[in-house]
Amino acid sequence: MIARQTRLQWYVFLLLAAQLFLSGAVAWAASGDGLKKGLPPRAAPSDTDVPSAAGTDPVVPDVSRNIAALRSIQFNDRQKAADALIKIGAPAVEPLIAVLHNTDANVRNLAAFALGKIRDPRAVDPLIAILHDTDATVRSSAAFALGSIRDPQAVTPLIAALKDADAGVRALAALSLRLIGDSRAVDPLIATLHDTDAGVRDSTVRALGSIGHPRAVVPLLAMLQDTAVAVRGEAAQVLGNFRDPRAVAPLIAALKDTDANTRAGAAMSLGIIGEPSAFDPLIAALKDADVQVRGVAACSLGYLLDTRAVPALIAALKDRSAEVRTMAAGTLGRLNDPRAADPLLAALQDTDPSTREAAGHALCELKEPRAVQPLIAALKSTNVHERGRAITALGGFKDPRAVEPLIAALKDADLYIRSSSVYALWNIKDPRAVLPLIAELKDAHGGIQALAAHALGDIDDPRAVEPLIAALNDSDTTVRVAAAGALQKINDPRAEKPVTAVIESLLATLKNPEARVRRQTILAIRQTSDSRVVEPLIAELHDEDAEVRGAAVWALGSIKDPRAVEPLIAALQDPDAKTRGAVAFALGLCKDHRAIAPLIATLQNPDHYVPNGQAVDALVNITGQHFCADPAQWDAWWQAHPK
């Protein structure tokens, strides 16, 4: 049996790992932010890129050796072996499953953890079986692993684990149910809010906030009165996800909680909900004794879009905390009020680089030309982050004075600076950048090559045609697709046949039997505006794999083709809640009025709810109205404005 102290350390490690896993890396990649930062999405593998099957000769000795090392008496050796098996991946799955019944709890524990990191569905049934292991640490690792794999088959066993005798197991079961996001877990999780352990209650609040079922709102409001400050703080933070007007008054009251994290969470949620009655309480929170509360209040006032906040935010530019000054500058940009111009220009000289960056972006929103020269001067800073922030702001200004300095920045040794410069030049679209951007098509980094291709397509200069055709043969799928999309925008007849070959190759890959390959291909396809990809992407809305369907939804939302609207509306009935959330987001991007009534209907249908207020966000994006998650108000507005 593992010692109590070791077990506690393992629980802490698993909880941290679970929370890191929940941090949104997949959404980051799917959103395209990775590309904008110069970090390319993984290329879609070809049929020849599929990993080797288990049992291939070169891998077997490594698997066997590392499986044996899991029995080492040295913790570091055991951990290294587990890490190696995770890297080996699929060929290690069956041997790891075989040792889940080893007599040594350490071996079972690490085997379960490794299987969770590999995320192979073959491990689901064996991991479910060891949720009944005699050792609590092994049960915790099994719960963590099942959440990582995200197979709906694990929902019922994980619900049962919410009643485990060990608090660590119960907490990890809640976090894993959060990852899977199945509505069957809602009522059992609501019951778990009464657990005697504060850590379990905290994990349960997180899970309910992430799943986003409206039935959780009232129970979560009660958690604002929990005896544990961490639970109150988490409840205050997640209630904003629901955009539910019933939360406004309790959250305003929570701004007076004795715990600063709870006050900050309440301020954040009030901003997300966007109810005008929160204005005065948030203004008052700008004078809170806690820096975090003041900063979040400054940020939340930006969501209310009420220019009465401008004087108070200008005053906050003098706050003793750089965090508050940064948030205030950002919100002043969002409010876009000319009274803020001079104070923001002064903030360009702030001692804090983040505040200077926020002031630059805010002045960009105000279209204040006096900010351009100070930002160009900042390109000579020795601080790489300050140079990068200035470049980003200059790209937003689209001022021709910035073009030559940005072209010079393309020669910077730092990857972040080069990619930011390409992106800024893409925004400005000045013909002077064409030849420097053509040169960037040969950069050693695929992300920069792809950014340069996108920029050249939008500048629409015939000098780019031949270099872009050459880029269609790049070894990186991301670069090939970006070049194809650019050539389609330029619409030169020389590019028609080679672009068609790239598109047809990608569409053929959608038939790959491996879900990972299909998903990666879709993420690449979303970079092109080719009308030929729309129907195949619509077909992928019926893929058996939820993550593939989700990727197809994201791609269709990015392309914004009217043919996709009705299929996306139908996908609001998808059995997977996270996919439904992505569908709502995509419909918001399409801004098609055909989606209004179906999105309102989701607010009234708990069986096919859309999590985390995404239906409300989509409605706001399409209509410009804001009625929180109140279906009656939305329905009344729609009846009065059917066109």
C-alpha positions as MATLAB code, in Angstrom:
seq = 'MIARQTRLQWYVFLLLAAQLFLSGAVAWAASGDGLKKGLPPRAAPSDTDVPSAAGTDPVVPDVSRNIAALRSIQFNDRQKAADALIKIGAPAVEPLIAVLHNTDANVRNLAAFALGKIRDPRAVDPLIAILHDTDATVRSSAAFALGSIRDPQAVTPLIAALKDADAGVRALAALSLRLIGDSRAVDPLIATLHDTDAGVRDSTVRALGSIGHPRAVVPLLAMLQDTAVAVRGEAAQVLGNFRDPRAVAPLIAALKDTDANTRAGAAMSLGIIGEPSAFDPLIAALKDADVQVRGVAACSLGYLLDTRAVPALIAALKDRSAEVRTMAAGTLGRLNDPRAADPLLAALQDTDPSTREAAGHALCELKEPRAVQPLIAALKSTNVHERGRAITALGGFKDPRAVEPLIAALKDADLYIRSSSVYALWNIKDPRAVLPLIAELKDAHGGIQALAAHALGDIDDPRAVEPLIAALNDSDTTVRVAAAGALQKINDPRAEKPVTAVIESLLATLKNPEARVRRQTILAIRQTSDSRVVEPLIAELHDEDAEVRGAAVWALGSIKDPRAVEPLIAALQDPDAKTRGAVAFALGLCKDHRAIAPLIATLQNPDHYVPNGQAVDALVNITGQHFCADPAQWDAWWQAHPK';
ca = [
       0.000    0.000    0.000;
       1.284    3.458   -0.908;
       2.121    5.705    2.039;
      -0.365    8.451    2.960;
       2.054   11.290    2.071;
       2.896    9.744   -1.300;
      -0.803    9.279   -2.021;
      -1.531   12.906   -1.193;
       1.262   14.054   -3.520;
      -0.134   11.846   -6.274;
      -3.625   13.330   -5.837;
      -2.204   16.840   -6.095;
      -0.284   15.851   -9.226;
      -3.356   14.286  -10.827;
      -5.548   17.264  -10.009;
      -3.007   19.637  -11.531;
      -2.608   17.415  -14.564;
      -6.366   17.205  -15.014;
      -6.753   20.961  -14.788;
      -3.901   21.530  -17.244;
      -5.519   19.041  -19.589;
      -8.721   21.070  -19.348;
      -6.949   24.312  -20.281;
      -8.207   24.424  -23.873;
      -5.221   23.486  -26.003;
      -7.472   21.759  -28.566;
      -9.790   24.777  -28.847;
      -6.678   27.013  -29.180;
      -5.457   25.008  -32.151;
      -8.922   24.838  -33.733;
      -9.474   28.585  -33.346;
      -6.496   29.421  -35.556;
      -4.712   31.385  -32.813;
      -1.807   28.972  -33.048;
      -1.335   29.916  -36.690;
      -1.581   33.641  -35.933;
       1.170   33.312  -33.353;
       3.406   31.640  -35.927;
       2.879   28.160  -34.509;
       1.441   25.931  -37.221;
      -1.303   23.410  -36.518;
      -0.171   19.832  -36.922;
      -0.224   18.866  -40.553;
      -2.875   16.399  -41.571;
      -1.106   13.055  -41.892;
      -1.274   11.131  -45.109;
      -2.241    7.482  -45.214;
       1.416    6.658  -44.781;
       1.596    8.739  -41.599;
      -0.665    6.418  -39.605;
       1.245    5.068  -36.560;
       2.604    1.540  -36.729;
       0.446   -1.229  -35.333;
       1.243   -2.713  -31.942;
       3.841   -5.425  -32.046;
       6.113   -4.090  -34.780;
       9.598   -5.402  -34.154;
      11.554   -2.179  -33.453;
       9.068   -1.117  -30.777;
       8.520   -4.361  -28.852;
      11.876   -4.353  -26.996;
      11.301   -0.754  -25.839;
       7.802   -1.581  -24.637;
       8.942   -4.691  -22.778;
      11.898   -2.920  -21.180;
       9.794    0.017  -19.981;
       6.975   -2.204  -18.735;
       9.552   -4.019  -16.633;
      10.920   -0.679  -15.387;
       7.515    0.195  -13.953;
       8.400   -2.294  -11.176;
      11.596   -0.438  -10.220;
      12.032    0.469   -6.562;
      13.232    3.927   -7.693;
      10.396    6.400   -8.245;
      12.304    8.349  -10.922;
      12.959    5.176  -12.917;
       9.277    4.246  -12.764;
       8.238    7.712  -13.885;
      10.727    7.711  -16.776;
       9.385    4.346  -17.905;
       5.808    5.648  -17.845;
       6.829    8.722  -19.840;
       8.580    6.525  -22.404;
       5.508    4.313  -22.785;
       3.336    7.380  -23.303;
       5.647    8.489  -26.108;
       5.532    5.032  -27.700;
       1.747    5.330  -27.778;
      -0.504    2.745  -29.406;
       1.962   -0.202  -29.362;
       2.209    0.177  -25.576;
      -1.546   -0.007  -24.927;
      -2.055   -3.783  -24.699;
       1.040   -4.345  -22.502;
      -0.098   -1.520  -20.186;
      -3.579   -3.028  -19.966;
      -1.978   -6.348  -19.040;
      -0.242   -4.851  -15.991;
      -3.359   -3.120  -14.641;
      -3.766   -6.222  -12.467;
      -0.169   -6.357  -11.272;
       0.174   -7.032   -7.556;
       2.191   -3.807   -7.127;
      -0.066   -0.766   -6.742;
       2.690    1.494   -8.084;
       2.672   -0.420  -11.376;
      -1.118   -0.352  -11.669;
      -1.129    3.342  -10.838;
       1.414    4.375  -13.480;
      -0.090    2.046  -16.079;
      -3.510    3.663  -15.642;
      -2.016    7.133  -15.820;
      -0.061    6.290  -19.000;
      -3.168    4.839  -20.656;
      -4.991    8.076  -19.935;
      -2.268   10.100  -21.599;
      -2.229    7.807  -24.663;
      -6.040    8.113  -24.941;
      -6.642    4.832  -26.762;
     -10.279    3.586  -26.594;
      -9.064    0.003  -26.076;
      -8.227    1.010  -22.517;
     -11.737    2.127  -21.538;
     -13.156   -1.207  -20.291;
      -9.992   -2.208  -18.386;
      -9.843    1.240  -16.742;
     -13.500    1.028  -15.755;
     -12.718   -2.301  -14.106;
      -9.996   -0.828  -11.886;
     -12.270    1.919  -10.611;
     -12.922   -0.807   -8.013;
      -9.230   -1.361   -7.216;
      -8.412   -1.797   -3.525;
      -5.922    1.085   -3.716;
      -7.374    4.605   -3.794;
      -4.448    6.038   -5.764;
      -5.014    3.491   -8.528;
      -8.724    4.342   -8.577;
      -7.798    8.037   -8.868;
      -5.515    7.357  -11.829;
      -8.253    5.290  -13.477;
     -10.756    8.134  -13.029;
      -8.272   10.638  -14.441;
      -7.496    8.374  -17.414;
     -11.140    7.828  -18.292;
     -11.698   11.570  -18.366;
      -8.686   12.013  -20.615;
      -9.990    9.428  -23.096;
     -13.464   11.050  -23.019;
     -15.430    7.949  -23.953;
     -19.153    8.293  -23.056;
     -19.082    4.652  -21.959;
     -17.234    5.852  -18.840;
     -19.993    8.228  -17.685;
     -22.002    5.756  -15.603;
     -18.938    4.227  -13.860;
     -17.581    7.708  -13.118;
     -20.945    8.748  -11.689;
     -20.675    5.748   -9.368;
     -17.151    6.897   -8.424;
     -18.647   10.154   -7.118;
     -19.586    8.041   -4.070;
     -16.142    6.492   -3.597;
     -14.922    6.351    0.011;
     -11.859    8.386   -0.940;
     -12.214   12.165   -1.507;
      -9.415   12.243   -4.086;
     -11.208    9.683   -6.236;
     -14.467   11.596   -5.970;
     -12.783   14.881   -6.977;
     -11.102   13.322  -10.013;
     -14.330   11.591  -11.037;
     -16.022   15.008  -11.066;
     -13.222   16.539  -13.131;
     -13.382   13.647  -15.588;
     -17.135   14.017  -15.965;
     -16.399   17.653  -16.724;
     -14.131   16.589  -19.578;
     -16.646   14.179  -21.063;
     -19.414   16.768  -20.737;
     -22.353   14.345  -20.776;
     -25.662   15.659  -19.421;
     -26.307   12.329  -17.653;
     -23.815   13.519  -15.053;
     -25.700   16.722  -14.182;
     -28.055   15.418  -11.488;
     -25.427   13.200   -9.789;
     -23.027   16.155   -9.777;
     -25.696   18.410   -8.281;
     -26.096   15.845   -5.507;
     -22.310   15.833   -5.005;
     -22.411   19.571   -4.216;
     -23.335   18.397   -0.701;
     -20.154   16.321   -0.311;
     -18.453   16.758    3.060;
     -15.078   17.426    1.405;
     -14.463   20.984    0.142;
     -12.108   19.779   -2.597;
     -14.793   17.508   -3.996;
     -17.348   20.313   -3.901;
     -14.885   22.607   -5.693;
     -14.264   20.041   -8.455;
     -18.015   19.483   -8.759;
     -18.701   23.190   -9.165;
     -16.075   23.286  -11.922;
     -17.676   20.305  -13.634;
     -21.193   21.743  -13.558;
     -19.915   25.096  -14.791;
     -18.180   23.430  -17.722;
     -21.078   21.144  -18.683;
     -23.279   24.232  -18.586;
     -26.699   22.622  -18.155;
     -29.266   25.239  -17.057;
     -30.562   22.898  -14.355;
     -27.333   23.586  -12.429;
     -27.883   27.337  -12.027;
     -29.966   27.339   -8.834;
     -27.803   24.736   -7.036;
     -24.682   26.702   -7.991;
     -26.212   29.906   -6.647;
     -26.518   28.158   -3.297;
     -22.760   27.446   -3.399;
     -22.110   31.198   -3.109;
     -22.887   30.613    0.577;
     -20.540   27.626    1.006;
     -18.349   27.607    4.101;
     -15.215   27.016    1.983;
     -13.872   30.149    0.313;
     -12.478   28.167   -2.642;
     -15.925   26.758   -3.386;
     -17.574   30.182   -3.170;
     -14.939   31.635   -5.481;
     -15.341   28.864   -8.040;
     -19.147   29.170   -7.967;
     -18.937   32.928   -8.496;
     -16.641   32.397  -11.452;
     -18.604   29.673  -13.283;
     -22.062   31.232  -12.923;
     -21.238   33.677  -15.698;
     -21.025   30.739  -18.112;
     -24.803   30.336  -18.014;
     -25.671   33.969  -18.918;
     -28.664   33.489  -16.617;
     -30.320   36.681  -15.282;
     -31.274   34.864  -12.061;
     -27.601   34.978  -11.083;
     -27.261   38.765  -11.251;
     -28.599   39.757   -7.813;
     -26.729   36.980   -5.925;
     -23.513   37.872   -7.765;
     -23.916   41.562   -6.917;
     -24.274   40.491   -3.290;
     -21.140   38.355   -3.654;
     -19.156   41.507   -4.511;
     -19.235   42.128   -0.752;
     -17.938   38.640    0.190;
     -15.048   38.614    2.661;
     -13.024   36.525    0.197;
     -11.279   38.453   -2.585;
     -11.371   35.526   -5.062;
     -15.136   35.294   -4.644;
     -15.507   39.025   -5.244;
     -13.302   38.783   -8.340;
     -15.273   35.809   -9.666;
     -18.530   37.656   -9.131;
     -17.214   40.720  -10.956;
     -16.108   38.570  -13.879;
     -19.439   36.755  -14.141;
     -21.429   39.987  -13.961;
     -19.455   41.290  -16.918;
     -20.036   38.114  -18.927;
     -23.777   38.145  -18.205;
     -23.841   41.802  -19.268;
     -26.872   42.867  -17.251;
     -27.001   46.725  -17.022;
     -27.982   46.599  -13.339;
     -24.396   45.489  -12.589;
     -22.956   48.835  -13.722;
     -22.941   50.717  -10.407;
     -21.694   47.744   -8.350;
     -18.831   47.219  -10.822;
     -17.904   50.903  -10.701;
     -17.778   50.605   -6.906;
     -15.580   47.505   -7.259;
     -12.939   49.631   -9.006;
     -12.113   50.867   -5.492;
     -11.933   47.410   -3.891;
      -8.950   46.860   -1.603;
      -7.886   43.828   -3.645;
      -5.972   44.338   -6.888;
      -7.539   41.293   -8.573;
     -11.059   42.552   -7.895;
     -10.254   46.018   -9.235;
      -8.682   44.554  -12.375;
     -11.569   42.202  -13.117;
     -14.103   44.975  -12.481;
     -12.280   47.187  -14.990;
     -12.398   44.390  -17.558;
     -16.065   43.535  -16.916;
     -17.186   47.115  -17.439;
     -16.089   46.679  -21.043;
     -18.733   44.004  -21.564;
     -21.506   46.365  -20.475;
     -20.517   48.861  -23.222;
     -21.677   51.787  -21.083;
     -19.602   54.924  -21.712;
     -20.547   56.304  -18.308;
     -17.633   54.184  -17.108;
     -15.044   56.244  -19.022;
     -14.150   58.770  -16.257;
     -13.738   56.022  -13.656;
     -11.592   53.974  -16.033;
      -9.419   56.974  -16.886;
      -8.850   57.373  -13.156;
      -7.945   53.679  -12.987;
      -5.081   54.330  -15.426;
      -3.353   55.815  -12.373;
      -3.993   52.781  -10.156;
      -0.959   51.639   -8.167;
      -1.322   48.175   -9.718;
      -0.082   47.575  -13.266;
      -2.687   44.828  -13.676;
      -5.513   47.286  -13.019;
      -3.985   49.905  -15.313;
      -3.705   47.299  -18.076;
      -7.330   46.206  -17.715;
      -8.550   49.793  -17.615;
      -6.649   50.644  -20.817;
      -8.085   47.614  -22.601;
     -11.644   48.478  -21.589;
     -11.233   52.095  -22.678;
     -10.333   50.793  -26.122;
     -13.423   48.596  -26.140;
     -15.650   51.551  -25.202;
     -14.049   53.591  -28.023;
     -14.703   56.992  -26.437;
     -12.564   59.936  -27.647;
     -12.276   61.281  -24.080;
      -9.788   58.474  -23.439;
      -7.329   59.424  -26.192;
      -5.028   61.759  -24.234;
      -4.921   59.597  -21.088;
      -4.120   56.553  -23.244;
      -1.363   58.413  -25.069;
       0.128   59.196  -21.668;
      -0.186   55.501  -20.768;
       2.161   54.662  -23.660;
       4.898   55.912  -21.302;
       3.766   53.705  -18.403;
       6.515   51.838  -16.566;
       4.709   48.540  -17.173;
       5.056   46.944  -20.652;
       1.642   45.229  -20.490;
      -0.025   48.558  -19.758;
       1.812   50.151  -22.672;
       0.663   47.320  -24.927;
      -2.964   47.646  -23.804;
      -2.835   51.409  -24.319;
      -1.482   50.888  -27.846;
      -4.281   48.489  -28.724;
      -6.851   50.841  -27.207;
      -5.544   53.756  -29.247;
      -5.798   51.518  -32.297;
      -9.506   51.010  -31.510;
      -9.847   54.800  -31.233;
      -7.994   55.231  -34.564;
      -5.739   57.762  -32.822;
      -2.936   58.562  -35.323;
      -0.721   60.205  -32.666;
       0.063   56.729  -31.316;
       1.782   55.446  -34.463;
       5.187   57.088  -34.043;
       5.616   56.049  -30.363;
       4.773   52.475  -31.379;
       7.288   52.547  -34.244;
       9.890   53.779  -31.750;
       9.046   50.813  -29.511;
      10.239   48.447  -32.278;
      13.789   49.317  -31.192;
      13.240   48.056  -27.659;
      15.612   45.358  -26.434;
      12.617   43.612  -24.847;
      11.252   41.063  -27.317;
       7.770   41.118  -25.808;
       7.577   44.892  -26.043;
       8.621   44.760  -29.702;
       6.006   42.111  -30.378;
       3.247   44.096  -28.678;
       4.134   47.208  -30.657;
       4.075   45.207  -33.897;
       0.630   43.800  -33.106;
      -0.724   47.267  -32.342;
       0.747   48.708  -35.543;
      -0.943   45.968  -37.534;
      -4.239   47.057  -36.047;
      -3.670   50.685  -37.027;
      -3.093   49.807  -40.698;
      -1.095   53.029  -41.014;
       1.224   53.127  -44.080;
       3.973   54.705  -41.946;
       4.405   51.344  -40.226;
       5.064   49.297  -43.379;
       8.830   49.845  -43.787;
       9.601   49.342  -40.057;
       7.533   46.135  -40.100;
       9.346   44.872  -43.211;
      12.627   45.465  -41.369;
      11.286   43.437  -38.428;
      10.909   40.410  -40.721;
      14.682   39.961  -40.363;
      14.480   39.674  -36.581;
      16.052   36.497  -35.190;
      13.059   35.896  -32.918;
      10.270   33.670  -34.267;
       7.573   35.563  -32.360;
       8.699   38.899  -33.839;
       8.833   37.553  -37.401;
       5.418   35.924  -37.216;
       3.881   39.036  -35.604;
       5.387   41.176  -38.364;
       3.965   38.958  -41.108;
       0.559   39.076  -39.452;
       0.717   42.874  -39.100;
       1.656   43.273  -42.764;
      -1.204   40.933  -43.630;
      -3.577   43.326  -41.833;
      -2.165   46.425  -43.560;
      -2.163   44.885  -47.073;
       0.351   47.324  -48.553;
       1.893   46.312  -51.956;
       5.352   47.268  -50.636;
       5.198   44.123  -48.521;
       4.719   41.708  -51.437;
       8.356   40.874  -52.209;
       9.380   40.601  -48.513;
       6.399   38.316  -47.907;
       7.328   36.167  -50.925;
      10.718   35.721  -49.290;
       8.952   34.536  -46.109;
       7.438   31.636  -48.081;
      10.872   30.029  -47.654;
      11.131   30.624  -43.906;
      12.244   27.566  -41.937;
       9.048   27.705  -39.845;
       5.818   26.395  -41.367;
       3.637   28.814  -39.407;
       5.390   31.845  -40.882;
       5.212   30.371  -44.391;
       1.462   29.836  -44.007;
       0.914   33.340  -42.624;
       2.876   34.816  -45.525;
       0.764   32.853  -48.009;
      -2.471   34.115  -46.432;
      -1.153   37.690  -46.513;
      -0.182   37.450  -50.173;
      -3.614   36.133  -51.051;
      -5.323   39.110  -49.417;
      -2.939   41.646  -50.971;
      -3.884   40.091  -54.342;
      -0.714   40.920  -56.290;
       0.137   38.886  -59.450;
       3.836   38.825  -58.480;
       2.914   36.259  -55.817;
       1.351   33.705  -58.165;
       4.427   31.695  -59.190;
       5.944   31.598  -55.656;
       2.588   30.454  -54.268;
       2.289   27.738  -56.919;
       5.740   26.533  -55.836;
       4.508   26.484  -52.214;
       1.801   24.003  -53.226;
       4.571   21.382  -53.202;
       5.719   22.174  -49.649;
       6.056   19.186  -47.334;
       3.851   20.917  -44.708;
       0.106   20.454  -45.266;
      -0.628   23.760  -43.535;
       1.574   25.623  -46.018;
       0.092   23.825  -49.028;
      -3.471   24.639  -47.980;
      -2.619   28.260  -47.172;
      -1.006   28.644  -50.588;
      -4.039   27.099  -52.286;
      -6.370   29.474  -50.442;
      -4.199   32.455  -51.411;
      -4.162   31.460  -55.071;
      -7.933   31.130  -55.090;
      -8.223   34.722  -53.884;
      -5.805   35.988  -56.551;
      -7.764   33.930  -59.129;
      -4.993   33.508  -61.681;
      -5.682   30.800  -64.339;
      -2.131   29.445  -63.965;
      -3.043   28.164  -60.519;
      -6.262   26.333  -61.326;
      -4.893   22.807  -61.923;
      -2.324   22.682  -59.087;
      -4.840   24.112  -56.592;
      -7.413   21.533  -57.670;
      -4.876   18.771  -57.036;
      -4.253   19.992  -53.476;
      -7.972   20.283  -52.680;
      -8.761   16.843  -54.120;
      -5.920   15.296  -52.120;
      -7.300   16.787  -48.910;
     -10.844   15.680  -49.630;
      -9.617   12.143  -50.301;
      -7.973   12.127  -46.865;
     -11.383   12.723  -45.258;
     -12.105    9.080  -46.053;
      -9.219    7.899  -43.873;
     -10.446    5.306  -41.318;
      -8.530    6.982  -38.483;
     -10.488    9.760  -36.744;
      -7.295   11.647  -35.850;
      -6.348   11.924  -39.526;
      -9.819   13.119  -40.523;
      -9.808   15.697  -37.732;
      -6.372   17.073  -38.641;
      -7.387   17.255  -42.299;
     -10.490   19.273  -41.476;
      -8.411   21.723  -39.442;
      -6.262   22.236  -42.527;
      -9.257   22.520  -44.880;
     -10.746   25.376  -42.861;
      -7.990   27.657  -44.184;
      -9.362   27.516  -47.717;
     -12.394   29.285  -49.145;
     -12.812   26.746  -51.959;
     -16.520   26.052  -52.465;
     -15.728   22.395  -53.202;
     -14.955   21.688  -49.557;
     -18.353   22.773  -48.218;
     -20.422   19.690  -49.106;
     -17.765   17.223  -47.850;
     -17.536   19.183  -44.599;
     -21.322   19.086  -44.249;
     -21.102   15.302  -44.655;
     -18.578   15.210  -41.787;
     -21.280   16.591  -39.459;
     -22.486   12.974  -39.360;
     -19.103   11.416  -38.570;
     -19.168    8.788  -35.832;
     -16.430   10.626  -33.913;
     -17.587   13.676  -31.913;
     -14.249   15.469  -32.262;
     -14.361   15.075  -36.047;
     -17.889   16.493  -36.069;
     -16.704   19.364  -33.894;
     -13.820   20.123  -36.249;
     -16.231   20.141  -39.209;
     -18.453   22.587  -37.342;
     -15.520   24.924  -36.684;
     -14.472   24.739  -40.336;
     -17.954   25.529  -41.635;
     -18.234   28.442  -39.241;
     -14.929   29.806  -40.538;
     -15.909   29.436  -44.196;
     -19.386   31.001  -43.618;
     -20.982   29.461  -46.712;
     -24.811   29.881  -46.712;
     -25.203   26.225  -47.749;
     -23.955   25.203  -44.317;
     -26.566   27.086  -42.276;
     -29.417   24.543  -42.459;
     -27.120   21.545  -41.780;
     -25.615   23.428  -38.831;
     -29.096   24.188  -37.494;
     -29.854   20.462  -37.708;
     -26.613   19.784  -35.818;
     -28.025   21.675  -32.813;
     -29.581   18.257  -32.101;
     -26.180   16.510  -32.012;
     -25.969   14.021  -29.122;
     -22.705   15.609  -27.924;
     -23.166   18.801  -25.879;
     -19.750   20.218  -26.769;
     -20.503   19.768  -30.455;
     -23.804   21.607  -29.961;
     -21.870   24.433  -28.323;
     -19.514   24.617  -31.305;
     -22.528   24.636  -33.643;
     -24.008   27.638  -31.838;
     -20.680   29.447  -32.096;
     -20.438   28.663  -35.821;
     -23.979   29.917  -36.434;
     -23.045   33.119  -34.632;
     -20.132   33.544  -37.024;
     -22.385   32.951  -40.043;
     -24.816   35.662  -38.824;
     -27.694   34.163  -40.764;
     -31.180   35.050  -39.488;
     -32.399   31.520  -40.227;
     -30.562   30.471  -37.070;
     -32.352   32.846  -34.675;
     -35.489   30.819  -33.951;
     -33.627   27.493  -33.574;
     -31.107   29.110  -31.193;
     -33.927   30.580  -29.095;
     -35.482   27.107  -29.016;
     -32.318   25.667  -27.438;
     -32.834   27.995  -24.462;
     -36.163   26.253  -23.852;
     -35.022   22.664  -24.438;
     -33.070   21.139  -21.520;
     -32.676   17.849  -23.406;
     -30.613   19.510  -26.133;
     -29.145   22.413  -24.198;
     -26.192   24.365  -25.552;
     -23.524   24.684  -22.842;
     -21.784   27.749  -21.455;
     -24.091   30.428  -22.828;
     -22.926   29.804  -26.389;
     -26.476   30.001  -27.758;
     -26.873   33.414  -26.100;
     -23.527   34.588  -27.489;
     -24.578   33.471  -30.978;
     -27.896   35.308  -30.693;
     -26.115   38.465  -29.557;
     -23.706   38.157  -32.495;
     -26.513   37.722  -35.037;
     -29.019   40.250  -33.677;
     -27.015   42.817  -31.727;
     -29.543   42.382  -28.882;
     -28.746   41.203  -25.356;
     -31.344   39.439  -23.226;
     -29.077   37.031  -21.315;
     -30.401   33.450  -21.235;
     -34.024   34.586  -21.026;
     -36.007   32.724  -23.706;
     -39.173   34.761  -23.092;
     -37.423   38.055  -23.860;
     -35.680   36.610  -26.902;
     -38.938   35.113  -28.171;
     -40.822   38.387  -27.676;
     -38.137   40.298  -29.550;
     -38.141   37.786  -32.399;
     -41.929   37.903  -32.723;
     -41.669   41.689  -33.051;
     -38.737   41.519  -35.506;
     -39.304   38.389  -37.638;
     -37.254   39.787  -40.542;
];
